[in-house]
Amino acid sequence: MSKKATAGKEHNFFEDVHDVARLIPKGRVTSYGAIARYLGTAMSARMVGWAMNASHMSKDIPAHRVVNSQGLLTGKHHFTPPSSMQRRLEKEKVKVVKDKVVDFQKIFWDPSKELL
């Protein structure tokens, strides 16, 4: 998953993003940029977003736990219905008000720190 973990083997960026997303604990959130930094591609937050958008067909990828760097549910329009992103977070005891995660910094999961 990290560059070290995938050294010597060909890998797909979207698969790497999905692998990291699967590790986000329930009740926590991370950002597109944090995943990009962890994967060694800090300028690829937008591509992480595309990977998350492509993950909605798979039930085992918790795309609802990935938000923007301010805690906003910017990917909600890729959920059916869009309100389901918030409902999934709230089911995990994550409070959301006006499409923004409350206490974002407190529940933020940084893969670069958590997956050492």
DRENTORKOL-3810 file (N, C-alpha, C; in nm, 4 decimals):
REM DRENTORKOL-3810
@n.u->0.0824; n.v->-0.1183; n.w->0.0000; ca.u->0.0000; ca.v->0.0000; ca.w->0.0000; c.u->0.0870; c.v->0.1248; c.w->0.0000
@n.u->0.1756; n.v->0.1413; n.w->0.0973; ca.u->0.2676; ca.v->0.2537; ca.w->0.0898; c.u->0.3678; c.v->0.2228; c.w->-0.0198
@n.u->0.4477; n.v->0.3216; n.w->-0.0570; ca.u->0.5452; ca.v->0.2971; ca.w->-0.1624; c.u->0.6372; c.v->0.1816; c.w->-0.1263
@n.u->0.6750; n.v->0.1717; n.w->0.0015; ca.u->0.7604; ca.v->0.0609; ca.w->0.0436; c.u->0.6893; c.v->-0.0728; c.w->0.0268
@n.u->0.5624; n.v->-0.0762; n.w->0.0628; ca.u->0.4868; ca.v->-0.2018; ca.w->0.0568; c.u->0.4672; c.v->-0.2496; c.w->-0.0855
@n.u->0.4687; n.v->-0.1559; n.w->-0.1824; ca.u->0.4428; ca.v->-0.1958; ca.w->-0.3195; c.u->0.5687; c.v->-0.1961; c.w->-0.4052
@n.u->0.6845; n.v->-0.1713; n.w->-0.3443; ca.u->0.8080; ca.v->-0.1697; ca.w->-0.4210; c.u->0.8266; c.v->-0.3040; c.w->-0.4903
@n.u->0.8602; n.v->-0.2964; n.w->-0.6182; ca.u->0.8863; ca.v->-0.4190; ca.w->-0.6923; c.u->0.7627; c.v->-0.4826; c.w->-0.7532
@n.u->0.6455; n.v->-0.4309; n.w->-0.7253; ca.u->0.5261; ca.v->-0.4863; ca.w->-0.7883; c.u->0.4462; c.v->-0.3748; c.w->-0.8520
@n.u->0.3850; n.v->-0.4056; n.w->-0.9639; ca.u->0.3023; ca.v->-0.3070; ca.w->-1.0309; c.u->0.1730; c.v->-0.2909; c.w->-0.9520
@n.u->0.1281; n.v->-0.1682; n.w->-0.9389; ca.u->0.0046; ca.v->-0.1461; ca.w->-0.8653; c.u->-0.0786; c.v->-0.0386; c.w->-0.9343
@n.u->-0.2021; n.v->-0.0343; n.w->-0.8991; ca.u->-0.2969; ca.v->0.0596; ca.w->-0.9545; c.u->-0.3266; c.v->0.1650; c.w->-0.8489
@n.u->-0.3191; n.v->0.2916; n.w->-0.8855; ca.u->-0.3405; ca.v->0.4005; ca.w->-0.7900; c.u->-0.4767; c.v->0.3895; c.w->-0.7224
@n.u->-0.5812; n.v->0.3645; n.w->-0.7995; ca.u->-0.7146; ca.v->0.3530; ca.w->-0.7408; c.u->-0.7196; c.v->0.2396; c.w->-0.6390
@n.u->-0.6587; n.v->0.1274; n.w->-0.6693; ca.u->-0.6556; ca.v->0.0151; ca.w->-0.5743; c.u->-0.5822; c.v->0.0544; c.w->-0.4474
@n.u->-0.4718; n.v->0.1278; n.w->-0.4608; ca.u->-0.3979; ca.v->0.1739; ca.w->-0.3427; c.u->-0.4848; c.v->0.2654; c.w->-0.2566
@n.u->-0.5564; n.v->0.3560; n.w->-0.3208; ca.u->-0.6464; ca.v->0.4467; ca.w->-0.2487; c.u->-0.7534; c.v->0.3662; c.w->-0.1759
@n.u->-0.8115; n.v->0.2698; n.w->-0.2442; ca.u->-0.9165; ca.v->0.1873; ca.w->-0.1835; c.u->-0.8620; c.v->0.1072; c.w->-0.0661
@n.u->-0.7391; n.v->0.0580; n.w->-0.0786; ca.u->-0.6774; ca.v->-0.0166; ca.w->0.0316; c.u->-0.6625; c.v->0.0712; c.w->0.1556
@n.u->-0.6207; n.v->0.1960; n.w->0.1369; ca.u->-0.6068; ca.v->0.2878; ca.w->0.2502; c.u->-0.7448; c.v->0.3177; c.w->0.3090
@n.u->-0.8422; n.v->0.3445; n.w->0.2239; ca.u->-0.9772; ca.v->0.3768; ca.w->0.2722; c.u->-1.0349; c.v->0.2639; c.w->0.3569
@n.u->-1.0054; n.v->0.1406; n.w->0.3207; ca.u->-1.0564; ca.v->0.0263; ca.w->0.3980; c.u->-1.0020; c.v->0.0250; c.w->0.5409
@n.u->-0.8925; n.v->0.0947; n.w->0.5653; ca.u->-0.8291; ca.v->0.0964; ca.w->0.6971; c.u->-0.8812; c.v->0.2066; c.w->0.7887
@n.u->-0.9606; n.v->0.2982; n.w->0.7350; ca.u->-1.0135; ca.v->0.4083; ca.w->0.8166; c.u->-1.1105; c.v->0.3486; c.w->0.9188
@n.u->-1.0839; n.v->0.3680; n.w->1.0460; ca.u->-1.1723; ca.v->0.3103; ca.w->1.1482; c.u->-1.3113; c.v->0.3736; c.w->1.1476
@n.u->-1.4093; n.v->0.2961; n.w->1.1890; ca.u->-1.5443; ca.v->0.3497; ca.w->1.2051; c.u->-1.5398; c.v->0.4647; c.w->1.3035
@n.u->-1.6173; n.v->0.5678; n.w->1.2738; ca.u->-1.6218; ca.v->0.6832; ca.w->1.3627; c.u->-1.5105; c.v->0.7833; c.w->1.3404
@n.u->-1.4282; n.v->0.7606; n.w->1.2381; ca.u->-1.3173; ca.v->0.8508; ca.w->1.2051; c.u->-1.3312; c.v->0.8914; c.w->1.0588
@n.u->-1.2670; n.v->0.9992; n.w->1.0209; ca.u->-1.2662; ca.v->1.0445; ca.w->0.8821; c.u->-1.1247; c.v->1.0848; c.w->0.8440
@n.u->-1.0990; n.v->1.0855; n.w->0.7159; ca.u->-0.9730; ca.v->1.1365; ca.w->0.6639; c.u->-1.0036; c.v->1.2223; c.w->0.5426
@n.u->-0.9005; n.v->1.2780; n.w->0.4835; ca.u->-0.9207; ca.v->1.3652; ca.w->0.3676; c.u->-0.8550; c.v->1.3044; c.w->0.2440
@n.u->-0.8972; n.v->1.3562; n.w->0.1304; ca.u->-0.8393; ca.v->1.3131; ca.w->0.0030; c.u->-0.6889; c.v->1.3417; c.w->0.0034
@n.u->-0.6524; n.v->1.4601; n.w->0.0527; ca.u->-0.5114; ca.v->1.4988; ca.w->0.0566; c.u->-0.4281; c.v->1.4135; c.w->0.1494
@n.u->-0.4841; n.v->1.3729; n.w->0.2627; ca.u->-0.4100; ca.v->1.2879; ca.w->0.3566; c.u->-0.3790; c.v->1.1518; c.w->0.2935
@n.u->-0.4738; n.v->1.0990; n.w->0.2201; ca.u->-0.4492; ca.v->0.9712; ca.w->0.1510; c.u->-0.3430; c.v->0.9907; c.w->0.0441
@n.u->-0.3521; n.v->1.0992; n.w->-0.0319; ca.u->-0.2533; ca.v->1.1271; ca.w->-0.1361; c.u->-0.1127; c.v->1.1395; c.w->-0.0766
@n.u->-0.1002; n.v->1.2132; n.w->0.0347; ca.u->0.0312; ca.v->1.2281; ca.w->0.0995; c.u->0.0849; c.v->1.0927; c.w->0.1446
@n.u->-0.0016; n.v->1.0112; n.w->0.2036; ca.u->0.0412; ca.v->0.8795; ca.w->0.2499; c.u->0.0951; c.v->0.7950; c.w->0.1347
@n.u->0.0309; n.v->0.8067; n.w->0.0193; ca.u->0.0730; ca.v->0.7279; ca.w->-0.0964; c.u->0.1933; c.v->0.7882; c.w->-0.1682
@n.u->0.2431; n.v->0.9015; n.w->-0.1181; ca.u->0.3614; ca.v->0.9629; ca.w->-0.1773; c.u->0.3296; c.v->1.0470; c.w->-0.2995
@n.u->0.2025; n.v->1.0845; n.w->-0.3147; ca.u->0.1599; ca.v->1.1648; ca.w->-0.4287; c.u->0.0806; c.v->1.2851; c.w->-0.3770
@n.u->0.1461; n.v->1.3707; n.w->-0.3001; ca.u->0.0794; ca.v->1.4798; ca.w->-0.2281; c.u->-0.0056; c.v->1.5701; c.w->-0.3160
@n.u->0.0270; n.v->1.5823; n.w->-0.4421; ca.u->-0.0488; ca.v->1.6711; ca.w->-0.5311; c.u->-0.1649; c.v->1.5992; c.w->-0.6001
@n.u->-0.1987; n.v->1.4809; n.w->-0.5538; ca.u->-0.3002; ca.v->1.3994; ca.w->-0.6219; c.u->-0.4312; c.v->1.3868; c.w->-0.5454
@n.u->-0.4648; n.v->1.4845; n.w->-0.4624; ca.u->-0.5895; ca.v->1.4764; ca.w->-0.3859; c.u->-0.7102; c.v->1.4604; c.w->-0.4782
@n.u->-0.7093; n.v->1.5292; n.w->-0.5898; ca.u->-0.8214; ca.v->1.5185; ca.w->-0.6839; c.u->-0.8334; c.v->1.3763; c.w->-0.7394
@n.u->-0.7196; n.v->1.3135; n.w->-0.7666; ca.u->-0.7240; ca.v->1.1745; ca.w->-0.8154; c.u->-0.7760; c.v->1.0806; c.w->-0.7068
@n.u->-0.7438; n.v->1.1096; n.w->-0.5815; ca.u->-0.7996; ca.v->1.0310; ca.w->-0.4707; c.u->-0.9518; c.v->1.0446; c.w->-0.4726
@n.u->-0.9994; n.v->1.1640; n.w->-0.4973; ca.u->-1.1435; ca.v->1.1859; ca.w->-0.5089; c.u->-1.2037; c.v->1.1030; c.w->-0.6211
@n.u->-1.1364; n.v->1.0966; n.w->-0.7338; ca.u->-1.1861; ca.v->1.0146; ca.w->-0.8452; c.u->-1.1890; c.v->0.8679; c.w->-0.8062
@n.u->-1.0860; n.v->0.8248; n.w->-0.7336; ca.u->-1.0828; ca.v->0.6855; ca.w->-0.6879; c.u->-1.1984; c.v->0.6569; c.w->-0.5926
@n.u->-1.2272; n.v->0.7525; n.w->-0.5049; ca.u->-1.3399; ca.v->0.7346; ca.w->-0.4129; c.u->-1.4710; c.v->0.7302; c.w->-0.4903
@n.u->-1.4854; n.v->0.8154; n.w->-0.5911; ca.u->-1.6065; ca.v->0.8151; ca.w->-0.6724; c.u->-1.6241; c.v->0.6815; c.w->-0.7439
@n.u->-1.5136; n.v->0.6206; n.w->-0.7834; ca.u->-1.5195; ca.v->0.4915; ca.w->-0.8529; c.u->-1.5445; c.v->0.3754; c.w->-0.7571
@n.u->-1.5407; n.v->0.4018; n.w->-0.6280; ca.u->-1.5528; ca.v->0.2933; ca.w->-0.5296; c.u->-1.6964; c.v->0.2658; c.w->-0.4864
@n.u->-1.7896; n.v->0.3467; n.w->-0.5287; ca.u->-1.9262; ca.v->0.3361; ca.w->-0.4771; c.u->-1.9969; c.v->0.2066; c.w->-0.5152
@n.u->-1.9421; n.v->0.1334; n.w->-0.6077; ca.u->-2.0019; ca.v->0.0051; ca.w->-0.6452; c.u->-1.9622; c.v->-0.1058; c.w->-0.5478
@n.u->-1.8620; n.v->-0.0789; n.w->-0.4668; ca.u->-1.8107; ca.v->-0.1793; ca.w->-0.3742; c.u->-1.8529; c.v->-0.1455; c.w->-0.2313
@n.u->-1.9197; n.v->-0.2376; n.w->-0.1672; ca.u->-1.9675; ca.v->-0.2156; ca.w->-0.0298; c.u->-1.8543; c.v->-0.2176; c.w->0.0721
@n.u->-1.7374; n.v->-0.2743; n.w->0.0358; ca.u->-1.6296; ca.v->-0.2880; ca.w->0.1343; c.u->-1.5357; c.v->-0.1677; c.w->0.1391
@n.u->-1.5639; n.v->-0.0643; n.w->0.0624; ca.u->-1.4808; ca.v->0.0563; ca.w->0.0648; c.u->-1.5625; c.v->0.1684; c.w->0.1287
@n.u->-1.5238; n.v->0.2139; n.w->0.2475; ca.u->-1.6018; ca.v->0.3163; ca.w->0.3185; c.u->-1.5747; c.v->0.4574; c.w->0.2669
@n.u->-1.6181; n.v->0.4839; n.w->0.1461; ca.u->-1.5952; ca.v->0.6148; ca.w->0.0827; c.u->-1.6568; c.v->0.7286; c.w->0.1624
@n.u->-1.7584; n.v->0.6996; n.w->0.2416; ca.u->-1.8223; ca.v->0.8044; ca.w->0.3215; c.u->-1.7288; c.v->0.8621; c.w->0.4269
@n.u->-1.6204; n.v->0.7940; n.w->0.4581; ca.u->-1.5259; ca.v->0.8404; ca.w->0.5595; c.u->-1.4174; c.v->0.9316; c.w->0.5027
@n.u->-1.4246; n.v->0.9613; n.w->0.3739; ca.u->-1.3250; ca.v->1.0473; ca.w->0.3098; c.u->-1.3931; c.v->1.1781; c.w->0.2701
@n.u->-1.3425; n.v->1.2874; n.w->0.3266; ca.u->-1.4008; ca.v->1.4201; ca.w->0.3066; c.u->-1.2914; c.v->1.5172; c.w->0.2611
@n.u->-1.3269; n.v->1.6423; n.w->0.2387; ca.u->-1.2223; ca.v->1.7350; ca.w->0.1970; c.u->-1.1411; c.v->1.7825; c.w->0.3176
@n.u->-1.0420; n.v->1.8649; n.w->0.2938; ca.u->-0.9481; ca.v->1.9049; ca.w->0.4001; c.u->-1.0113; c.v->1.9927; c.w->0.5072
@n.u->-1.1326; n.v->2.0399; n.w->0.4845; ca.u->-1.2039; ca.v->2.1198; ca.w->0.5834; c.u->-1.3116; c.v->2.0396; c.w->0.6551
@n.u->-1.3249; n.v->1.9126; n.w->0.6176; ca.u->-1.4285; ca.v->1.8284; ca.w->0.6778; c.u->-1.5619; c.v->1.8347; c.w->0.6065
@n.u->-1.5642; n.v->1.8940; n.w->0.4887; ca.u->-1.6885; ca.v->1.9048; ca.w->0.4122; c.u->-1.7169; c.v->1.7776; c.w->0.3329
@n.u->-1.8445; n.v->1.7436; n.w->0.3238; ca.u->-1.8876; ca.v->1.6246; ca.w->0.2499; c.u->-1.8976; c.v->1.6576; c.w->0.1010
@n.u->-1.7853; n.v->1.6898; n.w->0.0405; ca.u->-1.7849; ca.v->1.7326; ca.w->-0.0997; c.u->-1.8169; c.v->1.6186; c.w->-0.1955
@n.u->-1.8024; n.v->1.4951; n.w->-0.1531; ca.u->-1.8317; ca.v->1.3812; ca.w->-0.2397; c.u->-1.9733; c.v->1.3306; c.w->-0.2285
@n.u->-2.0572; n.v->1.3984; n.w->-0.1528; ca.u->-2.1913; ca.v->1.3471; ca.w->-0.1254; c.u->-2.2753; c.v->1.3292; c.w->-0.2512
@n.u->-2.2505; n.v->1.4084; n.w->-0.3539; ca.u->-2.3308; ca.v->1.3969; ca.w->-0.4755; c.u->-2.3026; c.v->1.2679; c.w->-0.5527
@n.u->-2.2028; n.v->1.1928; n.w->-0.5102; ca.u->-2.1738; ca.v->1.0631; ca.w->-0.5729; c.u->-2.2436; c.v->0.9481; c.w->-0.5000
@n.u->-2.3156; n.v->0.9792; n.w->-0.3938; ca.u->-2.3921; ca.v->0.8797; ca.w->-0.3191; c.u->-2.5373; c.v->0.8860; c.w->-0.3644
@n.u->-2.6054; n.v->0.7732; n.w->-0.3547; ca.u->-2.7470; ca.v->0.7678; ca.w->-0.3928; c.u->-2.8298; c.v->0.7267; c.w->-0.2734
@n.u->-2.9136; n.v->0.8124; n.w->-0.2232; ca.u->-2.9214; ca.v->0.9556; ca.w->-0.2520; c.u->-2.8041; c.v->1.0284; c.w->-0.1864
@n.u->-2.7794; n.v->1.1541; n.w->-0.2233; ca.u->-2.6665; ca.v->1.2290; ca.w->-0.1668; c.u->-2.6658; c.v->1.2348; c.w->-0.0141
@n.u->-2.7813; n.v->1.2320; n.w->0.0475; ca.u->-2.7890; ca.v->1.2374; ca.w->0.1941; c.u->-2.7364; c.v->1.1107; c.w->0.2610
@n.u->-2.7155; n.v->1.0039; n.w->0.1839; ca.u->-2.6702; ca.v->0.8786; ca.w->0.2456; c.u->-2.5269; c.v->0.8876; c.w->0.2977
@n.u->-2.4445; n.v->0.9777; n.w->0.2438; ca.u->-2.3086; ca.v->0.9940; ca.w->0.2969; c.u->-2.3175; c.v->1.0407; c.w->0.4423
@n.u->-2.3985; n.v->1.1412; n.w->0.4673; ca.u->-2.4164; ca.v->1.1916; ca.w->0.6036; c.u->-2.4790; c.v->1.0847; c.w->0.6921
@n.u->-2.5794; n.v->1.0145; n.w->0.6431; ca.u->-2.6446; ca.v->0.9104; ca.w->0.7242; c.u->-2.5457; c.v->0.8017; c.w->0.7643
@n.u->-2.4584; n.v->0.7629; n.w->0.6727; ca.u->-2.3586; ca.v->0.6596; ca.w->0.7055; c.u->-2.2625; c.v->0.7082; c.w->0.8134
@n.u->-2.2196; n.v->0.8325; n.w->0.8032; ca.u->-2.1310; ca.v->0.8881; ca.w->0.9057; c.u->-2.2021; c.v->0.8964; c.w->1.0396
@n.u->-2.3247; n.v->0.9431; n.w->1.0387; ca.u->-2.3991; ca.v->0.9562; ca.w->1.1638; c.u->-2.4261; c.v->0.8199; c.w->1.2274
@n.u->-2.4418; n.v->0.7172; n.w->1.1466; ca.u->-2.4591; ca.v->0.5813; ca.w->1.1989; c.u->-2.3337; c.v->0.5377; c.w->1.2765
@n.u->-2.2195; n.v->0.5953; n.w->1.2403; ca.u->-2.0929; ca.v->0.5657; ca.w->1.3070; c.u->-2.0605; c.v->0.6690; c.w->1.4161
@n.u->-2.1611; n.v->0.7463; n.w->1.4550; ca.u->-2.1498; ca.v->0.8469; ca.w->1.5620; c.u->-2.0653; c.v->0.9674; c.w->1.5223
@n.u->-2.0522; n.v->0.9948; n.w->1.3925; ca.u->-1.9852; ca.v->1.1154; ca.w->1.3444; c.u->-2.0931; c.v->1.2203; c.w->1.3243
@n.u->-2.0792; n.v->1.3319; n.w->1.3939; ca.u->-2.1789; ca.v->1.4386; ca.w->1.3844; c.u->-2.1484; c.v->1.5259; c.w->1.2627
@n.u->-2.2530; n.v->1.5542; n.w->1.1847; ca.u->-2.2410; ca.v->1.6372; ca.w->1.0649; c.u->-2.3468; c.v->1.7467; c.w->1.0723
@n.u->-2.3037; n.v->1.8710; n.w->1.0525; ca.u->-2.3952; ca.v->1.9844; ca.w->1.0502; c.u->-2.3653; c.v->2.0659; c.w->0.9243
@n.u->-2.4680; n.v->2.0905; n.w->0.8456; ca.u->-2.4557; ca.v->2.1677; ca.w->0.7212; c.u->-2.3431; c.v->2.1121; c.w->0.6330
@n.u->-2.3458; n.v->1.9807; n.w->0.6140; ca.u->-2.2498; ca.v->1.9107; ca.w->0.5274; c.u->-2.1055; c.v->1.9197; c.w->0.5748
@n.u->-2.0845; n.v->1.9442; n.w->0.7038; ca.u->-1.9479; ca.v->1.9522; ca.w->0.7573; c.u->-1.9362; c.v->1.8660; c.w->0.8821
@n.u->-1.8269; n.v->1.7912; n.w->0.8914; ca.u->-1.8012; ca.v->1.7064; ca.w->1.0073; c.u->-1.7696; c.v->1.7950; c.w->1.1276
@n.u->-1.8438; n.v->1.7740; n.w->1.2353; ca.u->-1.8212; ca.v->1.8462; ca.w->1.3607; c.u->-1.7005; c.v->1.7820; c.w->1.4299
@n.u->-1.6175; n.v->1.8626; n.w->1.4909; ca.u->-1.4953; ca.v->1.8136; ca.w->1.5573; c.u->-1.4039; c.v->1.7403; c.w->1.4589
@n.u->-1.3938; n.v->1.7943; n.w->1.3386; ca.u->-1.3144; ca.v->1.7317; ca.w->1.2325; c.u->-1.1722; c.v->1.6992; c.w->1.2770
@n.u->-1.1037; n.v->1.7959; n.w->1.3364; ca.u->-0.9648; ca.v->1.7720; ca.w->1.3777; c.u->-0.9548; c.v->1.6640; c.w->1.4846
@n.u->-1.0547; n.v->1.6557; n.w->1.5690; ca.u->-1.0535; ca.v->1.5581; ca.w->1.6783; c.u->-1.0682; c.v->1.4147; c.w->1.6266
@n.u->-1.1486; n.v->1.3939; n.w->1.5250; ca.u->-1.1714; ca.v->1.2570; ca.w->1.4751; c.u->-1.0950; c.v->1.2281; c.w->1.3464
@n.u->-1.0104; n.v->1.3245; n.w->1.3046; ca.u->-0.9326; ca.v->1.3078; ca.w->1.1818; c.u->-0.8349; c.v->1.1917; c.w->1.1950
@n.u->-0.8337; n.v->1.1064; n.w->1.0950; ca.u->-0.7439; ca.v->0.9903; ca.w->1.0896; c.u->-0.6407; c.v->1.0176; c.w->0.9817
@n.u->-0.5148; n.v->1.0315; n.w->1.0217; ca.u->-0.4067; ca.v->1.0601; ca.w->0.9272; c.u->-0.3290; c.v->0.9315; c.w->0.9016
@n.u->-0.3438; n.v->0.8743; n.w->0.7824; ca.u->-0.2756; ca.v->0.7473; ca.w->0.7559; c.u->-0.1242; c.v->0.7564; c.w->0.7690
@n.u->-0.0660; n.v->0.8733; n.w->0.7431; ca.u->0.0800; ca.v->0.8881; ca.w->0.7547; c.u->0.1266; c.v->0.8730; c.w->0.8983
@n.u->0.0390; n.v->0.9045; n.w->0.9947; ca.u->0.0721; ca.v->0.8888; ca.w->1.1370; c.u->0.0202; c.v->0.7568; c.w->1.1923
@n.u->-0.0981; n.v->0.7163; n.w->1.1503; ca.u->-0.1623; ca.v->0.5981; ca.w->1.2058; c.u->-0.1064; c.v->0.4668; c.w->1.1514
@n.u->-0.0495; n.v->0.4717; n.w->1.0317; ca.u->-0.0025; ca.v->0.3488; ca.w->0.9688; c.u->0.1494; c.v->0.3392; c.w->0.9644
@n.u->0.2151; n.v->0.3893; n.w->1.0669; ca.u->0.3616; ca.v->0.3815; ca.w->1.0732; c.u->0.4085; c.v->0.2401; c.w->1.0938
END
